[in-house]
Amino acid sequence: MAITKEKKQELIKKYGSSEKDTGKTEVQIAILTSEILELTEHMKINKKDKHSKLGLYKKVSQRASLLKYLKKESNERYLIILKELNLRK
């Protein structure tokens, strides 16, 4: 379950400093969040899809690692991205 190119470009423009800035931590977190949401919807329909479930777990783990890194680097940016993506209440 990959996100569309248009959706990915939209996220890069919103969270990156330029249109080609895919390496910024906030961009990576936003893209992973979008993919996680799509995989979650897929898993609601296809409960026995073990391969997608493993991919979902890997993406959630990668996002958690990136959030941990961002919190260590800049707590201010960390709180902003949490609020914008509505990750933690």
N, C-alpha and C positions, 0 to 999 in steps of 0.2 A: 504494500500500500504506500505508494509514493505520492507526494503532493505535486500539484501541477506546476509547470514552469512559471505561470502567471502568478500563482499564489506565493511561490518562492521569491520571485522578483519583488513582489509587493512587501514581503517581510524584510527583504534586504534593504529596500528603500526606506522603510519605516524605522528599522533599528540600526542600520549601518550608517557610517559616515559618508559613504558614497554608494553608487549603484553597483559597484563590483566588490564591495567590502564584505565578503562572506566569512572572513576569519574572525571578525569581532565576536566576542563571547556572547553578547546579547543577541546577535543574529543567529548564532548556532543554537542558543536556547530557544529562541522563537520558532525556528524551523523544527527542532525536535518536538516542541510542544504541539505544533500543528500535526506532525506525523503521529504523535502519541494519541491525539484526539481522534484521528481517522482510524487508527488501529483499534482503539477502544470501541468505536462504533462497529467495526468489522467483527470484533470478538463477541459483541452482544448477539450478533446474528449467527456466527459460526463458532459455537462454543468448543467444538472438538478440534479446531485448527491449531495443532500444537506448534507448528513452525512459526506461525504468526505470533503466537503467544510468547515464544522465545525471543523473537524480534522485538516485541513490545517491551519485554523485561530488559533487554539490552539498551533500548532507547531511553527508558526510564532511568536506568543506572548511569548512562552517559550524561543525561541532563542533570542528575543529582551531582555528579562529579563537576560539571561545569558551574553549577550554582555554588558549590562549595568553594571552587577556585575564585569565582567572582566575589563572593562574600569576603574571602581573605584579601583580595586585591583592593576592592572598593565597596565598602558597606553601603554607601549612598547609591551607587549604580545597582547593587543587588536589591535594595528595597524598591527602587523604581521599576525594575523588570518584574519583580514579584507582583507589584500592584497592577502594572499594565497587562500582564498575562493572566492575572487572577489565579495565581498558583497556590498561595497559602492564605488562609483566612486570619 
